[in-house]
């Protein structure tokens, strides 16, 4: 199994990667790990939310 196959074994990560939002997801995780308080990570959450909304909007346009 290649590294790429291993990365895609998690369906959530695969979807986030396809959406182009995986790095933002990781930023949220790192912020929470660093601060131990998700409330201090609202900028990261906002960026991730905007990324996912953009992806969803583009999906609807394609249908």
N, CA, C and O atoms as a CHARMM CRD file, in Angstrom:
* protein
*
  252
    1    1 UNK  N      0.85100  -1.18600   0.00000 PROA 1      0.00000
    2    1 UNK  CA     0.00000   0.00000   0.00000 PROA 1      0.00000
    3    1 UNK  C      0.89000   1.24200   0.00000 PROA 1      0.00000
    4    1 UNK  O      1.80900   1.35200   0.81200 PROA 1      0.00000
    5    2 UNK  N      0.61900   2.16300  -0.90200 PROA 2      0.00000
    6    2 UNK  CA     1.41200   3.38600  -0.97000 PROA 2      0.00000
    7    2 UNK  C      0.95800   4.35700   0.11000 PROA 2      0.00000
    8    2 UNK  O     -0.09100   4.17300   0.72700 PROA 2      0.00000
    9    3 UNK  N      1.77100   5.40600   0.33200 PROA 3      0.00000
   10    3 UNK  CA     1.40800   6.42200   1.32100 PROA 3      0.00000
   11    3 UNK  C      0.09000   7.09700   0.94500 PROA 3      0.00000
   12    3 UNK  O     -0.73000   7.40400   1.81000 PROA 3      0.00000
   13    4 UNK  N     -0.10000   7.32200  -0.35200 PROA 4      0.00000
   14    4 UNK  CA    -1.32100   7.98300  -0.80100 PROA 4      0.00000
   15    4 UNK  C     -2.54300   7.12400  -0.50600 PROA 4      0.00000
   16    4 UNK  O     -3.57600   7.64000  -0.07800 PROA 4      0.00000
   17    5 UNK  N     -2.43300   5.80800  -0.73300 PROA 5      0.00000
   18    5 UNK  CA    -3.54100   4.91200  -0.42400 PROA 5      0.00000
   19    5 UNK  C     -3.85400   4.94600   1.06100 PROA 5      0.00000
   20    5 UNK  O     -5.01800   4.93600   1.46000 PROA 5      0.00000
   21    6 UNK  N     -2.81100   4.98500   1.87800 PROA 6      0.00000
   22    6 UNK  CA    -3.00100   5.01400   3.32600 PROA 6      0.00000
   23    6 UNK  C     -3.70500   6.30100   3.75100 PROA 6      0.00000
   24    6 UNK  O     -4.59300   6.27100   4.60300 PROA 6      0.00000
   25    7 UNK  N     -3.30900   7.43500   3.15800 PROA 7      0.00000
   26    7 UNK  CA    -3.93500   8.71100   3.49400 PROA 7      0.00000
   27    7 UNK  C     -5.42300   8.68600   3.18500 PROA 7      0.00000
   28    7 UNK  O     -6.22500   9.22900   3.94400 PROA 7      0.00000
   29    8 UNK  N     -5.79200   8.06500   2.08700 PROA 8      0.00000
   30    8 UNK  CA    -7.17500   8.06500   1.64100 PROA 8      0.00000
   31    8 UNK  C     -8.02500   7.00600   2.33100 PROA 8      0.00000
   32    8 UNK  O     -9.20600   6.86400   2.01300 PROA 8      0.00000
   33    9 UNK  N     -7.44700   6.26200   3.26800 PROA 9      0.00000
   34    9 UNK  CA    -8.21300   5.22700   3.92900 PROA 9      0.00000
   35    9 UNK  C     -9.26800   5.81600   4.86900 PROA 9      0.00000
   36    9 UNK  O    -10.24300   5.13800   5.19400 PROA 9      0.00000
   37   10 UNK  N     -9.09300   7.04300   5.30200 PROA 10     0.00000
   38   10 UNK  CA   -10.07700   7.72200   6.13900 PROA 10     0.00000
   39   10 UNK  C    -11.03500   8.48000   5.21400 PROA 10     0.00000
   40   10 UNK  O    -10.61800   9.42100   4.53800 PROA 10     0.00000
   41   11 UNK  N    -12.30600   8.08400   5.17500 PROA 11     0.00000
   42   11 UNK  CA   -13.23300   8.73400   4.23700 PROA 11     0.00000
   43   11 UNK  C    -13.42400  10.22400   4.50200 PROA 11     0.00000
   44   11 UNK  O    -13.65600  10.98700   3.56500 PROA 11     0.00000
   45   12 UNK  N    -13.33000  10.64900   5.75500 PROA 12     0.00000
   46   12 UNK  CA   -13.47800  12.07100   6.06500 PROA 12     0.00000
   47   12 UNK  C    -12.29600  12.84800   5.49300 PROA 12     0.00000
   48   12 UNK  O    -12.48100  13.89000   4.86500 PROA 12     0.00000
   49   13 UNK  N    -11.08000  12.34300   5.71000 PROA 13     0.00000
   50   13 UNK  CA    -9.90300  13.02000   5.15900 PROA 13     0.00000
   51   13 UNK  C     -9.94300  13.03600   3.63800 PROA 13     0.00000
   52   13 UNK  O     -9.54900  14.02200   3.01500 PROA 13     0.00000
   53   14 UNK  N    -10.41100  11.96000   3.04400 PROA 14     0.00000
   54   14 UNK  CA   -10.51000  11.89400   1.58600 PROA 14     0.00000
   55   14 UNK  C    -11.46200  12.97500   1.07100 PROA 14     0.00000
   56   14 UNK  O    -11.15500  13.66200   0.09700 PROA 14     0.00000
   57   15 UNK  N    -12.61900  13.12400   1.72400 PROA 15     0.00000
   58   15 UNK  CA   -13.58600  14.13100   1.31200 PROA 15     0.00000
   59   15 UNK  C    -13.02600  15.53900   1.50900 PROA 15     0.00000
   60   15 UNK  O    -13.19000  16.40300   0.64800 PROA 15     0.00000
   61   16 UNK  N    -12.36600  15.76700   2.64600 PROA 16     0.00000
   62   16 UNK  CA   -11.80200  17.09300   2.91400 PROA 16     0.00000
   63   16 UNK  C    -10.69700  17.43200   1.92600 PROA 16     0.00000
   64   16 UNK  O    -10.55500  18.58400   1.51500 PROA 16     0.00000
   65   17 UNK  N     -9.91700  16.42800   1.54700 PROA 17     0.00000
   66   17 UNK  CA    -8.85700  16.62700   0.55500 PROA 17     0.00000
   67   17 UNK  C     -9.47200  16.98600  -0.79300 PROA 17     0.00000
   68   17 UNK  O     -9.00000  17.89400  -1.47700 PROA 17     0.00000
   69   18 UNK  N    -10.52700  16.27000  -1.17000 PROA 18     0.00000
   70   18 UNK  CA   -11.23200  16.53800  -2.42400 PROA 18     0.00000
   71   18 UNK  C    -11.82300  17.94900  -2.41800 PROA 18     0.00000
   72   18 UNK  O    -11.82600  18.63200  -3.44200 PROA 18     0.00000
   73   19 UNK  N    -12.31500  18.37300  -1.27400 PROA 19     0.00000
   74   19 UNK  CA   -12.91100  19.70300  -1.13500 PROA 19     0.00000
   75   19 UNK  C    -11.85400  20.80200  -1.12900 PROA 19     0.00000
   76   19 UNK  O    -12.17500  21.97200  -1.33800 PROA 19     0.00000
   77   20 UNK  N    -10.60600  20.43500  -0.89300 PROA 20     0.00000
   78   20 UNK  CA    -9.54100  21.42600  -0.81100 PROA 20     0.00000
   79   20 UNK  C     -9.44700  22.06900   0.56300 PROA 20     0.00000
   80   20 UNK  O     -8.84900  23.13400   0.71400 PROA 20     0.00000
   81   21 UNK  N    -10.03500  21.42800   1.56200 PROA 21     0.00000
   82   21 UNK  CA   -10.11700  22.01300   2.90900 PROA 21     0.00000
   83   21 UNK  C     -9.33700  21.20700   3.95300 PROA 21     0.00000
   84   21 UNK  O     -9.43200  21.49800   5.14600 PROA 21     0.00000
   85   22 UNK  N     -8.58400  20.22100   3.53600 PROA 22     0.00000
   86   22 UNK  CA    -7.89800  19.34300   4.48800 PROA 22     0.00000
   87   22 UNK  C     -6.88200  20.10100   5.34000 PROA 22     0.00000
   88   22 UNK  O     -6.79900  19.87700   6.54800 PROA 22     0.00000
   89   23 UNK  N     -6.11600  20.98900   4.72700 PROA 23     0.00000
   90   23 UNK  CA    -5.11600  21.73800   5.49800 PROA 23     0.00000
   91   23 UNK  C     -5.77400  22.61900   6.56300 PROA 23     0.00000
   92   23 UNK  O     -5.23800  22.78200   7.66000 PROA 23     0.00000
   93   24 UNK  N     -6.92900  23.18100   6.23600 PROA 24     0.00000
   94   24 UNK  CA    -7.64900  24.00400   7.22000 PROA 24     0.00000
   95   24 UNK  C     -8.15500  23.14500   8.37100 PROA 24     0.00000
   96   24 UNK  O     -8.17200  23.58400   9.52100 PROA 24     0.00000
   97   25 UNK  N     -8.56600  21.92600   8.06000 PROA 25     0.00000
   98   25 UNK  CA    -8.98400  20.96800   9.09100 PROA 25     0.00000
   99   25 UNK  C     -7.81300  20.68800  10.03900 PROA 25     0.00000
  100   25 UNK  O     -7.97900  20.66500  11.25900 PROA 25     0.00000
  101   26 UNK  N     -6.63200  20.47500   9.45900 PROA 26     0.00000
  102   26 UNK  CA    -5.44100  20.23000  10.27600 PROA 26     0.00000
  103   26 UNK  C     -5.10100  21.44500  11.12900 PROA 26     0.00000
  104   26 UNK  O     -4.65500  21.29400  12.26700 PROA 26     0.00000
  105   27 UNK  N     -5.30500  22.65500  10.59200 PROA 27     0.00000
  106   27 UNK  CA    -5.02600  23.86800  11.37000 PROA 27     0.00000
  107   27 UNK  C     -5.91000  23.93800  12.61400 PROA 27     0.00000
  108   27 UNK  O     -5.45400  24.33100  13.68700 PROA 27     0.00000
  109   28 UNK  N     -7.17200  23.55300  12.46100 PROA 28     0.00000
  110   28 UNK  CA    -8.08100  23.53000  13.62200 PROA 28     0.00000
  111   28 UNK  C     -7.56500  22.53200  14.65200 PROA 28     0.00000
  112   28 UNK  O     -7.49200  22.84400  15.84100 PROA 28     0.00000
  113   29 UNK  N     -7.21100  21.33900  14.19900 PROA 29     0.00000
  114   29 UNK  CA    -6.71100  20.31600  15.12100 PROA 29     0.00000
  115   29 UNK  C     -5.45600  20.78900  15.84600 PROA 29     0.00000
  116   29 UNK  O     -5.31300  20.57600  17.05000 PROA 29     0.00000
  117   30 UNK  N     -4.54800  21.43100  15.11400 PROA 30     0.00000
  118   30 UNK  CA    -3.30200  21.90500  15.73600 PROA 30     0.00000
  119   30 UNK  C     -3.59900  23.02100  16.73400 PROA 30     0.00000
  120   30 UNK  O     -3.00200  23.06700  17.80900 PROA 30     0.00000
  121   31 UNK  N     -4.51300  23.91600  16.38700 PROA 31     0.00000
  122   31 UNK  CA    -4.87200  24.99900  17.29700 PROA 31     0.00000
  123   31 UNK  C     -5.45600  24.44200  18.58700 PROA 31     0.00000
  124   31 UNK  O     -5.08400  24.86700  19.68100 PROA 31     0.00000
  125   32 UNK  N     -6.36700  23.49300  18.45500 PROA 32     0.00000
  126   32 UNK  CA    -6.98400  22.90200  19.64500 PROA 32     0.00000
  127   32 UNK  C     -5.93200  22.17800  20.48300 PROA 32     0.00000
  128   32 UNK  O     -5.95700  22.25700  21.71100 PROA 32     0.00000
  129   33 UNK  N     -5.01300  21.47500  19.83000 PROA 33     0.00000
  130   33 UNK  CA    -3.95700  20.78200  20.56300 PROA 33     0.00000
  131   33 UNK  C     -3.05700  21.78000  21.29400 PROA 33     0.00000
  132   33 UNK  O     -2.62100  21.52800  22.41800 PROA 33     0.00000
  133   34 UNK  N     -2.78700  22.90700  20.65000 PROA 34     0.00000
  134   34 UNK  CA    -1.90300  23.92000  21.25400 PROA 34     0.00000
  135   34 UNK  C     -2.58200  24.67800  22.39200 PROA 34     0.00000
  136   34 UNK  O     -1.97200  24.91300  23.43500 PROA 34     0.00000
  137   35 UNK  N     -3.83900  25.06000  22.19300 PROA 35     0.00000
  138   35 UNK  CA    -4.51400  25.92500  23.17400 PROA 35     0.00000
  139   35 UNK  C     -5.33600  25.14600  24.19200 PROA 35     0.00000
  140   35 UNK  O     -5.64200  25.66200  25.26600 PROA 35     0.00000
  141   36 UNK  N     -5.69800  23.90400  23.86200 PROA 36     0.00000
  142   36 UNK  CA    -6.57500  23.08200  24.70600 PROA 36     0.00000
  143   36 UNK  C     -7.95700  23.71500  24.88200 PROA 36     0.00000
  144   36 UNK  O     -8.67400  23.41800  25.83700 PROA 36     0.00000
  145   37 UNK  N     -8.31800  24.60100  23.93000 PROA 37     0.00000
  146   37 UNK  CA    -9.60000  25.30800  24.02400 PROA 37     0.00000
  147   37 UNK  C    -10.07200  25.66000  22.61700 PROA 37     0.00000
  148   37 UNK  O     -9.52400  26.56500  21.98800 PROA 37     0.00000
  149   38 UNK  N    -11.08900  24.94900  22.11700 PROA 38     0.00000
  150   38 UNK  CA   -11.56300  25.18000  20.75300 PROA 38     0.00000
  151   38 UNK  C    -12.08000  26.59600  20.55400 PROA 38     0.00000
  152   38 UNK  O    -12.10100  27.10200  19.43200 PROA 38     0.00000
  153   39 UNK  N    -12.49800  27.23600  21.64400 PROA 39     0.00000
  154   39 UNK  CA   -13.03100  28.59200  21.52400 PROA 39     0.00000
  155   39 UNK  C    -11.96200  29.59400  21.10300 PROA 39     0.00000
  156   39 UNK  O    -12.28300  30.65800  20.57400 PROA 39     0.00000
  157   40 UNK  N    -10.70300  29.26300  21.33200 PROA 40     0.00000
  158   40 UNK  CA    -9.60100  30.14400  20.92500 PROA 40     0.00000
  159   40 UNK  C     -9.22500  29.92900  19.46400 PROA 40     0.00000
  160   40 UNK  O     -8.29500  30.56400  18.96700 PROA 40     0.00000
  161   41 UNK  N     -9.92600  29.05400  18.77900 PROA 41     0.00000
  162   41 UNK  CA    -9.59000  28.68900  17.39800 PROA 41     0.00000
  163   41 UNK  C    -10.67300  29.14400  16.42500 PROA 41     0.00000
  164   41 UNK  O    -10.83300  28.55000  15.35900 PROA 41     0.00000
  165   42 UNK  N    -11.40400  30.17200  16.77300 PROA 42     0.00000
  166   42 UNK  CA   -12.54000  30.59100  15.94900 PROA 42     0.00000
  167   42 UNK  C    -12.12100  31.08000  14.56600 PROA 42     0.00000
  168   42 UNK  O    -12.87700  30.90000  13.61100 PROA 42     0.00000
  169   43 UNK  N    -10.94900  31.68900  14.42200 PROA 43     0.00000
  170   43 UNK  CA   -10.49000  32.11300  13.09500 PROA 43     0.00000
  171   43 UNK  C    -10.27900  30.90500  12.19000 PROA 43     0.00000
  172   43 UNK  O    -10.64800  30.92400  11.01600 PROA 43     0.00000
  173   44 UNK  N     -9.68200  29.85600  12.74900 PROA 44     0.00000
  174   44 UNK  CA    -9.44500  28.63500  11.98200 PROA 44     0.00000
  175   44 UNK  C    -10.76900  27.96500  11.61200 PROA 44     0.00000
  176   44 UNK  O    -10.94100  27.48400  10.49300 PROA 44     0.00000
  177   45 UNK  N    -11.69700  27.94100  12.56400 PROA 45     0.00000
  178   45 UNK  CA   -13.01500  27.34500  12.31400 PROA 45     0.00000
  179   45 UNK  C    -13.73800  28.14100  11.22400 PROA 45     0.00000
  180   45 UNK  O    -14.35800  27.55300  10.33800 PROA 45     0.00000
  181   46 UNK  N    -13.66200  29.45800  11.28300 PROA 46     0.00000
  182   46 UNK  CA   -14.30600  30.31300  10.28400 PROA 46     0.00000
  183   46 UNK  C    -13.73100  30.03800   8.89700 PROA 46     0.00000
  184   46 UNK  O    -14.48500  29.90300   7.93300 PROA 46     0.00000
  185   47 UNK  N    -12.40600  29.95400   8.78500 PROA 47     0.00000
  186   47 UNK  CA   -11.77300  29.68700   7.49400 PROA 47     0.00000
  187   47 UNK  C    -12.19500  28.32700   6.93800 PROA 47     0.00000
  188   47 UNK  O    -12.45900  28.18800   5.74300 PROA 47     0.00000
  189   48 UNK  N    -12.25300  27.33000   7.81700 PROA 48     0.00000
  190   48 UNK  CA   -12.65800  25.99200   7.40000 PROA 48     0.00000
  191   48 UNK  C    -14.12500  26.00200   6.94400 PROA 48     0.00000
  192   48 UNK  O    -14.46300  25.41300   5.91800 PROA 48     0.00000
  193   49 UNK  N    -14.97100  26.65900   7.69500 PROA 49     0.00000
  194   49 UNK  CA   -16.39200  26.73400   7.35300 PROA 49     0.00000
  195   49 UNK  C    -16.57300  27.39000   5.99000 PROA 49     0.00000
  196   49 UNK  O    -17.35400  26.90700   5.17000 PROA 49     0.00000
  197   50 UNK  N    -15.85900  28.48400   5.73900 PROA 50     0.00000
  198   50 UNK  CA   -15.95500  29.17300   4.45600 PROA 50     0.00000
  199   50 UNK  C    -15.48200  28.27100   3.31400 PROA 50     0.00000
  200   50 UNK  O    -16.08000  28.26800   2.23800 PROA 50     0.00000
  201   51 UNK  N    -14.43200  27.52100   3.54300 PROA 51     0.00000
  202   51 UNK  CA   -13.91900  26.59400   2.53800 PROA 51     0.00000
  203   51 UNK  C    -14.95900  25.53600   2.20200 PROA 51     0.00000
  204   51 UNK  O    -15.20200  25.24900   1.03000 PROA 51     0.00000
  205   52 UNK  N    -15.57100  24.96000   3.22200 PROA 52     0.00000
  206   52 UNK  CA   -16.57100  23.91600   3.00400 PROA 52     0.00000
  207   52 UNK  C    -17.82100  24.48000   2.33100 PROA 52     0.00000
  208   52 UNK  O    -18.41600  23.81800   1.48100 PROA 52     0.00000
  209   53 UNK  N    -18.22200  25.69200   2.70100 PROA 53     0.00000
  210   53 UNK  CA   -19.38500  26.31400   2.06200 PROA 53     0.00000
  211   53 UNK  C    -19.12400  26.56300   0.57900 PROA 53     0.00000
  212   53 UNK  O    -20.00200  26.35600  -0.25900 PROA 53     0.00000
  213   54 UNK  N    -17.92400  27.00300   0.26900 PROA 54     0.00000
  214   54 UNK  CA   -17.53900  27.23300  -1.13100 PROA 54     0.00000
  215   54 UNK  C    -17.58000  25.91000  -1.90600 PROA 54     0.00000
  216   54 UNK  O    -18.07700  25.85500  -3.03100 PROA 54     0.00000
  217   55 UNK  N    -17.05900  24.86200  -1.29900 PROA 55     0.00000
  218   55 UNK  CA   -17.07200  23.54200  -1.94000 PROA 55     0.00000
  219   55 UNK  C    -18.50200  23.07600  -2.18100 PROA 55     0.00000
  220   55 UNK  O    -18.82300  22.60200  -3.27200 PROA 55     0.00000
  221   56 UNK  N    -19.36200  23.20500  -1.17900 PROA 56     0.00000
  222   56 UNK  CA   -20.76000  22.78900  -1.31300 PROA 56     0.00000
  223   56 UNK  C    -21.47500  23.60200  -2.40000 PROA 56     0.00000
  224   56 UNK  O    -22.26000  23.05400  -3.17300 PROA 56     0.00000
  225   57 UNK  N    -21.20500  24.88500  -2.45400 PROA 57     0.00000
  226   57 UNK  CA   -21.81200  25.75200  -3.46700 PROA 57     0.00000
  227   57 UNK  C    -21.38300  25.30800  -4.86800 PROA 57     0.00000
  228   57 UNK  O    -22.20300  25.26100  -5.78500 PROA 57     0.00000
  229   58 UNK  N    -20.11400  24.98600  -5.03000 PROA 58     0.00000
  230   58 UNK  CA   -19.61700  24.52200  -6.32200 PROA 58     0.00000
  231   58 UNK  C    -20.23200  23.17900  -6.70300 PROA 58     0.00000
  232   58 UNK  O    -20.50200  22.93800  -7.87900 PROA 58     0.00000
  233   59 UNK  N    -20.45700  22.30500  -5.72800 PROA 59     0.00000
  234   59 UNK  CA   -21.10100  21.01700  -6.00500 PROA 59     0.00000
  235   59 UNK  C    -22.51600  21.22600  -6.52900 PROA 59     0.00000
  236   59 UNK  O    -22.93800  20.57100  -7.48200 PROA 59     0.00000
  237   60 UNK  N    -23.24000  22.13900  -5.90300 PROA 60     0.00000
  238   60 UNK  CA   -24.61700  22.40400  -6.32400 PROA 60     0.00000
  239   60 UNK  C    -24.65700  22.96500  -7.74200 PROA 60     0.00000
  240   60 UNK  O    -25.57000  22.64800  -8.50400 PROA 60     0.00000
  241   61 UNK  N    -23.68500  23.79000  -8.10400 PROA 61     0.00000
  242   61 UNK  CA   -23.62500  24.36700  -9.45400 PROA 61     0.00000
  243   61 UNK  C    -23.41400  23.26400 -10.49700 PROA 61     0.00000
  244   61 UNK  O    -23.94200  23.34300 -11.60600 PROA 61     0.00000
  245   62 UNK  N    -22.64400  22.24600 -10.13600 PROA 62     0.00000
  246   62 UNK  CA   -22.34200  21.17600 -11.07700 PROA 62     0.00000
  247   62 UNK  C    -23.51600  20.23800 -11.31400 PROA 62     0.00000
  248   62 UNK  O    -23.54300  19.52800 -12.31900 PROA 62     0.00000
  249   63 UNK  N    -24.48000  20.22300 -10.41100 PROA 63     0.00000
  250   63 UNK  CA   -25.61400  19.29400 -10.54600 PROA 63     0.00000
  251   63 UNK  C    -26.68200  19.80400 -11.46700 PROA 63     0.00000
  252   63 UNK  O    -27.69100  19.13100 -11.67500 PROA 63     0.00000
